[in-house]
């Protein structure tokens, strides 16, 4: 069953059936003010930290038909009384003639036709503003006049969202709703009584408001036993105008359109925002009361995305690949860079999770080409939560810069994650390749430790932070000479006792050293070049001496020296990342790389993606930790964990296997899931975190979309490795590794303020290899393009 289609001309996905297997969402605004809106009009909004400043109450675990955060009712008056429906479909679930949810770039537009009443509602947050605006246009398609009323509704949560669930006495006593009037105009305001910063939520419209409701029990009726599908208060001509000074606060506005003539359209807007005073709320409302002004703000947002996406445009023989790489994948990378793991349909930002160190470092890799300076500011924050010993705090709040060490702090076995601090070195290296701004390496940034006055104890240059990171790993090793695992590496669910070692962290250490060798050369630091080179060769030698299992690499050694990810094991005999990363780090000799990736295909590959490990553990084992808490085939326990799938694609490209890399890419491209949504279930326009594997009875079912490192790595696998256009310290490299059946492809790529128009031809149908490159009509001897300061430059590449 199809639930919608891709509209590439308008850069949208159009949902045409509201009964998707799970809620599909889109993001509006930023962490400063914003959240997500689902495909039936429910939204979760916050200003700043979602844990302590949430605005709407959105509970994903409720049935999909329920009211969630926000909605909109249309009421028709007839001689027999009133009838009600929602143009969002939920929560009324009245049959419709037309339903469309246009998932756009930073906005969603809902089109509905029910009983010949057409509605068009666009929801977005203007760039840099703290208000959600809904542009609403209602048209009478009948041949006779109709009398209509409109009721937009929001349900508030307590600002500190967890309190809504763990203190059912105190929270209702603090919730306050009041009306502020000026002449015939009004604002419905809402706040929690115990707020030190005087934050006020406001809800209003740019047209006269007949009446309001602020108490959920009154609105639903029957002492709260009424139903969101048809609130009993909508049977009354007016809402009660009651100002709730406790209880379950909502905001409902009754707007009377009166009689709409045939083909007449009634247009208005609603405003839901937060500010620190009623005066500012009134000012913001007056600023945006003109619909033409707001539509210009929406158009400016669309122009922003035209420019952003225009930094990298591809045209390949695979239209579904084009759809992802030109629109939805870079959009998802941008959203993930903004939100990290703060607020999603699956991770609700209610605890201390905030931004993960490794998560954020990897997210940045997908945006440097188009948003380098904003991404650089996040790099600075990452370095500020690195500790003096070179390790890093596991997660942090980018607003308060308060950090913690995650689950490692809850277990006496370890107080660090072995990989966190190494990922940021990759991020900084990618920024330098993209921009050439080596001055950044001299910038002084503090470590995380503070004195009693909350002042940093020590500063280091960016280069110093990077060196300290590899220093920590070099001197934190186990009995095999490999990096100690700590609480975990990238795979959070492998939690072995102290003394265990991580092969993945060894690879990340190797990659960091390779980058630092090149950076030290640029900085003219010959001693560092020698030291980093020696360290790289030493860990490569140790890795190969200790880790080869005959056909693939093991992934861990426990505290007793017993390998995990080995033929010796009953469960978890092979790990995907344990094979891909040795190739990526340059540790795997060619034949070993071919053998280990062949083992990946034979033992881990499925038609829906590559499993992260196999076979799955069948039952909880406290020695191995979190991985054994899942049933076989789910998440990290032999599930198709999507995040490492692009690592396999990159490894295959390094080995020259373009057909295999492309096959893996196509099998995991969500666009290709559009026709099997009843199996896959999630949005076909974004990547997810995990898919159930063939070891689970629901093989192919996906979960945890949007805020996943899959987005950044898939974008890199597609653009930098399969299409093979990637930045280096010397310039833009051309190194495609494509399916042999392709005749070629083209790319337009902005790099350091110049535009490169690249045409790649493959007349001999090879996977990899460059015969000739010409730039502006002149042949060059290297596959690294010269760096231009500006202008548009034509590049012709002949593979062979």
N, C-alpha and C positions, 0 to 999 in steps of 0.2 A: 504493500500500500504506500502510495506517495503522500507526503504531508506538505509538500511545497516544491519550489523550484528556485534556481539561481537566476537573478536578473543582473548580469554583469554590466550592462549599459548604465544602470543606476547604482551599481555597487551594493546590491541588496540581496538578501535571501527572502523570498516571499512565502510565508506559511499560509496555506489555504485550508487547512483542516485543524481546528483548535484542539482536537482530541489526540494530541501527540502522546507517546507512551510515558513521557515525563515532562516536566516543565522545561521549555527552551527559553533562554534568556538573552539579553543584550545589556551592555554597560552604557551608562550615561554619566557625564561628569567625571570627576577625579576623586582621589582620596580627600582632597580639600572639601569637596561637597559633591556627593553623587552616590551611586550604587548601581543596582541592576533592576531591570524591568522584565517581567516574564511575558510570554506570548499571549496571555489573556489579561494583561493590564495590571497585574499585581506588581508592586515594587517595594524594594528594601532600600531606603535612603539613609545616609548618615552624613554628618559633617565632621571630618577628621576621624579620629579613632573610632571604629564601629563598636568597640567594647564599651566605650564610655560616652559616646555621643550619637546614639541612634535616634532616628526620627519615626520611622514607620515599623509596625509590628508585622513581620513576615515569618511565618512558621512553615518551612518546607515540608515537614513531616505530615501536615494535614492533607486530606484528599485534594486532588488537583481541582476539583469543582469548588472548593471553599474560597471565600474571600481571603485575600492575602495582601495586606498593607494598604492598597489603594484600589478603587474601582470607579465606575461611572454608570449611573442609571438614566435611562430615558423613560419618561412617564407620559402616556397618552391618555387624554381625558375624553370620555364619551358619555352618552346619556346613561350608560349602565355603570359608570364609575371609572376606575383607572385600570390600565394594564401597564406592565413594567417589563423592560428587558435591558440587557447591558450590551453595548456594541463590542465589548471585550469578550463576549460569550459568558465567561464565568463572572459572577457566581449565579447568574439567573439560568444559564444553559437553555435559553429559549431557541427553538429552531430558527435558522437564518437562511437567507437566499444567497448572500455573498459574505465571505469572511476572508480577510487578508491581514496578516501582520507582516509589515515590511521591516525586516531587521537591517537597519542601515548603520552607517559609521557614526556612532555616538548619538543616534536617535532611533526611535521606533515609530512607525506610522501604522495605525490600525484603520482599516476600511471595513465597514459592515453595512449590509442592507438587510433589514428585517421589516416585514410588513410595509415595504415600500418607503421606509425611512432610511435614508443613507447618512452614515456618519463617517467622518474622516478626522482622526485624532493623532496629532504628532506630539511626541513626548521627548524632551531633551533638556539639558542643562547648558545654558550659554557659557562659552569658554571663559573661565576665570570668575564666574558668578556663583553665588550661593543660593540659587533658586531653581527649582524644577518648574518648567513651563509646559503647559499642554495647550496646543492650538487646536481648537475644536470647531468643526464645521458640520452642521446638521442640515440636510436638504430633504424637503418633502417631494418625493417622486410620484405622489398620487395626483389624480385629476381633480381632487377636491381638497379644501383646506383641512388642516388638522391642528388641534391644540396640544402643544407639547410643553413639558417641563423637563429640566435637566438637573440631576443631582450628583455632582462629583463628591466622593467620599474618601477619607483617609482615616485609618486607625493608627493611633499613636502607641508607641512603646515608651517605657521609661527610658531615659537617656542611658542609664547603665543597664544594658539589655538583660544581663543575667538576673538582675533583681526582679525583673518581671516574673521570673519563674521560681525564685527561691524565697520570696517574702510577700506572700499574698495578703498580708495585713498592712505592712508599712507602705508598699508601693501605691496602692489605690488611694491612700490618704494624702499622698503628695502630688497627685496629678491634678492640674488646674487648667480649666479652659475659660476664657473670657472674650467678650466682644468689645472691639474698639470701633466707635462710630465717628464719622465726620460727614455731616450733612446726610445725604442718602446713601453714602458709601460705608462699607464696613470691612473690618479684618477680624477673622476668627483666630485668636492666639491661643497657644497651649504651651505649658511649661511644667517642669517638676518643681515643687516648692523649695526643695533643698538643692539649689544650684548656686554655687559660689560665683559663677561667671555670668549670671543673668541671661543665659541663652534662652531665646524665645522662638518657638516655631510659629509660623503664621501661614494662614490659608485664606485665599481670597480669589476674586475674579475681576475682570475689567468691565463687567456689566452689572446692573443692579441685582442685588441678592434679596430675594423675598424673605427668607428666614433661614435659620441655622439649627443644627442639632450637634450637641457635643457629648452626649451620654449614649453609650452603645445600648444599654438596656432599654432606654426610651425608644431609640431608633428601631431596634429589632422588634420591640413589643412583647407582650405576654410575659412580663417580668424577666426578659432576657431569653425566653424560650422561643422567641421568634427566629426567623431564618434569614440569612443574608441573601438567599435567592429571591425573597420578596419581603423586605422589611415592612412590618405592619404600619409604621409611621407614614409610609408612602400612600396609605389610603386616606390620609388627612390632607386637606387643602394646603395647610402650612405646616412647617416643622415647628417645634415647641419654643425655640429661642432660649432654651434652658442653658445656663452657664454652669457646667459641671465643675464643682470644686473638689471632687474626689471621684473615685470609681474608674471605669474603663473608658478613657477619653477617646472620642472620635472627632472628626471634623466633617460635617455634611453641609453642603450649601444647596439651597433650593433656588434655582434660576428659572423664572417663568418666561418662556419665549412668546406665550400667547398663541395666536392663530397664525400658522404658516400657510401661505398661499401655495398653490401648486407650483412646483419647481423653485420655490423660494428657499434661500439658504440663510440660516442663522449662525453667525460666527462669534466666538468669544474665546477667552483664554482663562486658565486658572493658574495660580501661583502658589507653590508650596516651598517655603524656604525657612531659613533660620538666621536670626541676627541677634544683636545684643540689646536692642531697644525697639520699642514700638515706633518711634520716630523714624528710625532707619527702615523699618518694614514698610511704613507708609511711603517713604521716599522711593524705595525700590519698586513698589507697586506703581507709583506714578510714572517712574522711568520707563516701565514696560507696558503701559496700558494700551499703547498703540500697536495694533497687530502688524502693521507694515514694518515697524522698528524690529519687532521680534522675528519676523520672517527674514529680515536682513541678517540678524544674528545667526539664524539657522543656515542661511546661504553662506555666511562667512565660515561656518564650521565645515560645510561641504567643500569649500575652496581650500581650507587647511588640509583636508584629506587628499584632495587632488594633488597638492604640492608634495605631501608626505609620500604618497604611493608612487608619485612620479619619479622618485629617486632611484627606483629599481623596477623596470618593466620588462617582462619576458614574453616571448612568443615562441612556443614550442609546438610540435605536432600533437601534444596532449592537451586538449582544452580544459580538462579537469585540473591538470597541473597548473595551467595558466590561471584558472580561477582562484586557486589557493595562493599561489605565489604573488599574484598581482593585487589581490584584494584582502581575502580573509585571514591568511596567515600573518602578513605584516600588521594587520589591524589587531589580531589577537596578541601578537608580540608587544604591541604598544600598550594594550590593556593590561597585560601581565606585568609589564614594566611598571605601570602605575600602581597596580593593586597588590603585586606579589601574591601572597596567600591570605590577604587580609579579609576579604569579603566575597564569598562565592555562594552558590546554591548548596555547596557541600561543606565548605569550611567558613563558618559564619562569624569569625572574628570576635568570638565572645570571650576568649581567653587571652593568653599572653603570646600567641603564635606570632602575630605581626608579620614582619618581614624576615624570612629565613636567610641566613648568610649565604649558604650555597645556592639556594633558590634564586635569590636576587642576582647574584654574580652571573649565573647562567642566563637569566632573563635578559640581561643587558646585552648579551652577545647577539641578540636578534634585532637590536634597534640602533646600534652605533652608526650604521650607514645613513640613517635619516634623522636621528635625534641625539647626536653625539654629546652636545653640551649638557642637556638635561640628564642624560645617562651618566655623564661624568660627575655630576653633583651627587648621584647615588653612590658612585664609586668612593667619593670622599666619605660618605656616611659609613660605608662598609669598613673602610680603613680605621674609622674612629671607634669601631667596636672590635678591633683586633687588640689582643692583649700583648703586653711587653715581651712575653716569651715567644711570640710569633703565632700562637694559636688564636682562635677567634671565639667570640661569643656566638652561640648557635642561632639566636634570633633576637630581633630588636624592634623597638617602636621608632619609626623614622621621624615622628613628631616630637617625642620626648627624648629620644636617643637613650632610653633605658633599655638594657639588654639582659638576657639570661642565657644559660647554657643548656636550655631545653631539658630533655629527659636525662641527659648525662648528670644533671645535678640531683636527680632523684635516686641514684644508684651508686653505691660505694665502689662499684667495679671500675668506674672511670669518670673523669671530670672534663673530658674533651671529646670532640668529634675529630677524627683524624684527617678529614678532607676539607673542611670549611675554608680554611685560610689559603688553600691552594687554588680554589676556583677564582678568587678575585685577581690572582696574578694573570690568569687567562683573560679576564675582562679588561684589565688595564692594558695588556698587550694588544688586544683587539682595538681598543681606543687609539693607541699609538699608531697602529698600522693604518687605521682609517683616516686619521687627522695629521699625523706627523708632528704633533705638539709634544715634543720631548721636554719642554720646559716644565710640564706637569710633574715630571719625575723629581724635580727639585722642591716642590711645594711641601711645606712642613705641616704635618697632620698629627694630632695627638693620639696616643694609645688610649685604651679604654679606662685604665685605672685612674682613680681620682684621690686627692688628699681629703682631709676632713672639711675643707671649705669647698669641696666639689670642683676643684681645679685639677687639670691633667697633671699627672706626675712626670710624664715624659712625652716628648715630641720626636718624630723622625721624618725624614723626607719620604716621599712616596717610594722611591727606589729603596730606601732603608727598610720600609715596611715589607716590601717584596722580598728583600734579602732575609729579613727576620723570619718570614714565613717558611722559606726553604730550610733555614737554619733549624727551626723547630722540628721539622720532619726528619732532617738528617740525623738529629741527636735524640730522636724518640723512636727507637727501633727495638725489635725483639730478637729472639735467639737465632733466627735465620738471617738477620741483617736487613729485614724488611720493616716498613713502618708499622708501629703499633696501631691497632684498630681503635683504641679508646672505646667510647660507648658504641660508635658505629662509624661507617663511612657513608658514601652516598646512599647505600641501601640501609635505611634506618632500622630495618627489621632484623638485621643480623647483629645480635647483641651477645657477644661471646665474653667469657671472663677475662680479667686482666692478663696481659701477656700474649694475647692473640694478635695476629698480624694480618694486614690487608694488602692484597696484591693490587687492588684498584688504587689505593692511595699511593702505592709505589709508582703506578703509571702517571697519576696526576702530578706527583713530584717530578717525574721525568719530563713531562710537558712543561711544567713551570721552569725547570732548569734550561730546557731548550730555548724558551722565550728569553730568559735572563741572559743567556749567552749572547744572543743577538742584540739585546738592549745594552749590555756591557760593551760590546763592540762599538755601538753608536756613541756611547758616552766616553769612549776611549779609556776604559778601565781594564787594562790587559791582565792584571792579577785576577780580577773577577772572572774574566773569560777563561783563564786557565783553571781556576778553582771550580767554576760551574761545569766546565767540560769534564774535568776529572770526576766530579760527583756524578755526572750523568753516566759516564762509562762504568763507574763502579756499581750504580744501582741497576743498570741494564744487565751487567754481568751476573750480579746476585739474583736478579729476577729470573733469568734464564736457567741458572744453575739450580735454583730451588723450586721453581714453579712449573716446569714442564711435566705433564702427566702422561705423555706418550702420543696423544692425538690432540690435546688441548691443554690450556693452562688451568691450574687450580686457582681458586679465588681467595682462600683464606688458610691460615694455619691457626688452630686453637692453641690454648696455653700449654698443651702437652705436645705440640708439634704435629698434631694430626691434621691432614689437609681437609678442607671443605671445597666442594666443586671438583671432586676427584672420582675416578672410577671406583675407588675404594668405598665410596659412600653409598648407602642404601637410598637416601634421598638427596636432592640437590647435587647431582653429580656434575652438572655443568651450568655455568652462569653466562648469560649473554655478554654482560659488560666485561666479564673476565677474559673474553676473547677479543672483543672489539678494541678495548683500550690499549692492549699491548701493541696492536697495529698502529693506532693513533699516536701512541707515544714513541714509536720507532723502536720499541723493544723487541718486537717479534721479527726474527729473521724471515725472509720471504716464504720459505717452505713451511715454517711453523705457522706463519700467518694464514697461508692458504689452508693448512690442515685444520687449524682451530676454527676458521670461519666455515669450512666444509662441515665440521662437527656441529656448528650452530644450525646450519640448514638441515642437517639430518636429524638432530635431536630436539630442536627448539622451534623450528618454523611451522606455522599453521597458515591457513588461508586468510585468517583475520589478523595476522601479525606474528611477531616472534615472541615466544615466551621468555620471561626474564631468567627462568631456571627450570630444571626438570631432573627427576620427577618430583612432584610436590610432596611435602611432609604430610602425613596423615595422622594428626593428633598433636596436642600441645607437648612441647619439650622445653622445660625452663632453661636448659643449657643454651639453646639456640635463640631463645627469645621470641620477638614479635613475629618472625616469619612463620612460626608454627601455630599462630593464633588464627590463621586463615585456613579455610578448607582448600584442598588441592585445586589448582586452576584459578585461584582468586588473588588479585593484587600481587605482592612480591612472592607469594608461594606458588610458583609455576604459572602465574597468570601472565597475560600479555600486557606487561607494564610498558606503556607506550614510550615513556621518556628515553629508555636506552635503544629503542628501535632505530632511530636515526644514527646512533653510534655504529650500528651494524652497516648502515648504508655508507657512512663515511669510510669505514674500514674497507668495504668492498671497492669503493672508488680508489682508495690508496693502492689496493692490490690490482686495480685495472679491470674489475668485473662490473662494467657498466650495465649489462643486462640484469645482473643479480641486484645491484643497487636500485635500479629503476623498478624491478619487480617488487622489492620490499616497499619502496615509496608508494607505488600504486595501490598495493594491498592495504596500506594504512591511511591513504588519502580519504578524509571523511566525505569528500564530494562523491566518491565512489560508493558510499554507503547510502546514498539518497534513495535508492530503490529497495533497500533491505532494512528500512528503519524499524520495522516490527521485530527484527532480530537485534539490531544495533541500539536503537532507542534514543540515542542522544542527538544533539544538533549536528547536522551534516556540514555546518559551515565553520566549525572550530574543532581543534584537536582535543582529545580527552587524556586523562591520566592512565586509565586502565580498562582492559577488556577481558572478560572471562575467557579462559582458554579451553582447549579440547579435553582438559582434565576435569572440567566442570560441566554439569548438565545444561547450563544456559550459555553454552559456547557462542561467543560473538556479541554478548550484551556488554555495553560500555557504561562507564560511570566517571564522574568527576571531570567535567569539561571546563574549558576556559582557562582557569588559573593553574596552568601546568607547564613545567619545563619542556614538555613535548613541543610546545609552540616554537620556542627559540631554536631548539635543535633541529626540528623539521625544516625550519626556514634556512638554517645553515646547510643542512644536508642537501636541500633542493637547489639553493642558489650557489653556494660556494664549492660544492663537491660534485654533484651530478652535472649541473650546468658549468661549474668550474670557474666562476669568476669571483675571486676573493682578494682582499687587500693583503699586501705584505709590507714590510718596512721599506722596500725599494720601490714599490708601485703596485699597480693592479695586475694580478696574475691571471692568465688564461690557461686553464687546465681541465677541460671538460672530460667527464667519464659518463658516457650516455649509452642508451640502447643502440645496438648496431643498426637497427632498422631505420633510425632517424636519418633523414637527409641533411638535417642541420637545424638551427634555431637562431633567434636573434635576441639581443638584450640592449636596453638603454640603461646605463648606470651612471649616476652622479658620484664622482670621486674627487674630493678635495677641490670643490667648486668648479670642476670641469665636467662636461657631459660626454660620455663615451658611447657612441652608437656602434654596437658590436654585431657583426654578421658572421656566424660560424657555419661553415659548409662541411659536409661529411660524405663526399662522393664515393669513397672506397668502403663506406659502412664499417668503420672500426669503432671500438668502444672508447679508445683513448689514444692520444698521440697528436702532436701538432707538426704539420709539415712546413707551413709558412704563415707569417703574420705580417700584414702591412698596416701602417698607421698613417692616415692622411696621404695615402698613395705611396709611402716609402716603406720598404721591407725592413724589419728589425730582426736582429739575430737571437733575441731572447723571447720567452713567453711572458715576460713582465713588461707591461706597457709603460711608457714614459709618463712622468708626473707633469700634468699641465696645471697652470694656475687658474685658467678659465677657458671659456669657449666650448664649442662642440667639435668632437673629433671622431672621424670615421675609422673603424677598425674592421679589417677583413681577415678572417682566420680560415685556413684550410687544414682540416684534420687529415691524418694519414700516418 
